[in-house]
Each structure stands twice: as structure tokens, then as C-alpha cells.
Amino acid sequence: MNNTKQYTTWESLPDALTAAHIAEFLCISRKTVYELFKLDVEHGGIPNFEIGTSKRVEKSDLEMWVAEQKQKKSSSRAV
């Protein structure tokens, strides 16, 4: 059984991401990804769009979201 991660770098990710892609890349559960999809972007949610009943995220949106989360964390430490 091969347990190596397929998505380990930004370059390895496809341009349109599923919850499974994001979960593997960020090392979090798919359930957590879906919970983040439900949150408003203003409250820390991951920006996403629907294709039918499936949710997708543009890779560039995920990159910006991760950067924003890191910025929020570093800003809260400075206070």
C-alpha cells in the first residue's frame, strides 16, 4: 500500500481543487474543508464555487486564503 502524498507543492496541485485535494495538501480532514467552505470568506472561509453539487476552489484563491490566514496569525501575535 502506497501512503505517499500526491499533492505536496503548489505546483503539484491542479488549477481547480476539490475538497480532497485541499485536505491532502493542508493535512486536514475533508470534513474540515467542507466546514470552511460553509463559512463566509469574511469570517475565514475558503472561497469556492459550485459545479452542479460539487464544490471547487481555484488554486490561486487557495494560495491567497493561506496567505491571509498566515497574515492574521502573525498580526494577532504582534498585539
TORNUTOR-665991 format. One record per residue (C-alpha): residue number from 0; residue in one letter; chain; y, z, x. Coordinates in steps of 0.25 Angstrom, whole numbers. Each point is the difference from the previous one (the first is absolute). Layout:
residues N
<node NUM; "A"; "A"; <Y; Z; X>>
...
This chain:
residues 79
<node 0; "M"; "A"; <0; 0; 0>>
<node 1; "N"; "A"; <14; -4; 6>>
<node 2; "N"; "A"; <11; 10; -3>>
<node 3; "T"; "A"; <11; -6; 8>>
<node 4; "K"; "A"; <13; -3; -7>>
<node 5; "Q"; "A"; <4; -14; -2>>
<node 6; "Y"; "A"; <15; 3; -2>>
<node 7; "T"; "A"; <5; 7; 12>>
<node 8; "T"; "A"; <13; -7; 3>>
<node 9; "W"; "A"; <11; -6; -8>>
<node 10; "E"; "A"; <-4; -14; 5>>
<node 11; "S"; "A"; <-14; 2; -6>>
<node 12; "L"; "A"; <5; 2; -14>>
<node 13; "P"; "A"; <1; -11; -10>>
<node 14; "D"; "A"; <13; -4; -6>>
<node 15; "A"; "A"; <-4; 5; -14>>
<node 16; "L"; "A"; <-6; 14; 1>>
<node 17; "T"; "A"; <-10; 7; -10>>
<node 18; "A"; "A"; <-1; 15; -1>>
<node 19; "A"; "A"; <-13; -1; 8>>
<node 20; "H"; "A"; <8; -7; 12>>
<node 21; "I"; "A"; <11; 11; -1>>
<node 22; "A"; "A"; <-10; 12; -1>>
<node 23; "E"; "A"; <-8; -5; 12>>
<node 24; "F"; "A"; <12; -3; 8>>
<node 25; "L"; "A"; <7; 13; -3>>
<node 26; "C"; "A"; <-13; 8; 0>>
<node 27; "I"; "A"; <2; 6; -14>>
<node 28; "S"; "A"; <-8; -2; -12>>
<node 29; "R"; "A"; <2; -11; -10>>
<node 30; "K"; "A"; <3; 10; -11>>
<node 31; "T"; "A"; <12; 5; 8>>
<node 32; "V"; "A"; <5; -14; 2>>
<node 33; "Y"; "A"; <-1; -2; -15>>
<node 34; "E"; "A"; <7; 13; -2>>
<node 35; "L"; "A"; <11; -6; 9>>
<node 36; "F"; "A"; <0; -13; -8>>
<node 37; "K"; "A"; <4; 8; -13>>
<node 38; "L"; "A"; <12; 7; 7>>
<node 39; "D"; "A"; <13; -6; -1>>
<node 40; "V"; "A"; <5; -6; 13>>
<node 41; "E"; "A"; <12; 9; 0>>
<node 42; "H"; "A"; <-10; 12; 0>>
<node 43; "G"; "A"; <-9; -4; 11>>
<node 44; "G"; "A"; <-9; -10; -7>>
<node 45; "I"; "A"; <-5; -13; 7>>
<node 46; "P"; "A"; <7; -12; -6>>
<node 47; "N"; "A"; <-11; -9; -6>>
<node 48; "F"; "A"; <-2; -12; -10>>
<node 49; "E"; "A"; <-11; -4; -10>>
<node 50; "I"; "A"; <-8; -12; 0>>
<node 51; "G"; "A"; <-8; 2; -13>>
<node 52; "T"; "A"; <-5; 14; 0>>
<node 53; "S"; "A"; <0; 1; 15>>
<node 54; "K"; "A"; <11; 6; 9>>
<node 55; "R"; "A"; <4; -6; 13>>
<node 56; "V"; "A"; <11; 3; 10>>
<node 57; "E"; "A"; <7; -9; 10>>
<node 58; "K"; "A"; <-3; 4; 14>>
<node 59; "S"; "A"; <15; 0; 3>>
<node 60; "D"; "A"; <2; 10; -11>>
<node 61; "L"; "A"; <-11; 9; 5>>
<node 62; "E"; "A"; <7; -1; 14>>
<node 63; "M"; "A"; <13; 4; -6>>
<node 64; "W"; "A"; <-6; 11; -8>>
<node 65; "V"; "A"; <-7; 6; 12>>
<node 66; "A"; "A"; <13; 0; 8>>
<node 67; "E"; "A"; <7; 6; -12>>
<node 68; "Q"; "A"; <-10; 11; 0>>
<node 69; "K"; "A"; <1; 3; 15>>
<node 70; "Q"; "A"; <16; 0; -2>>
<node 71; "K"; "A"; <-1; 10; -11>>
<node 72; "K"; "A"; <-9; 9; 8>>
<node 73; "S"; "A"; <9; 0; 13>>
<node 74; "S"; "A"; <12; 2; -9>>
<node 75; "S"; "A"; <-6; 12; -6>>
<node 76; "R"; "A"; <-3; 6; 13>>
<node 77; "A"; "A"; <14; -2; 5>>
<node 78; "V"; "A"; <6; 9; -11>>
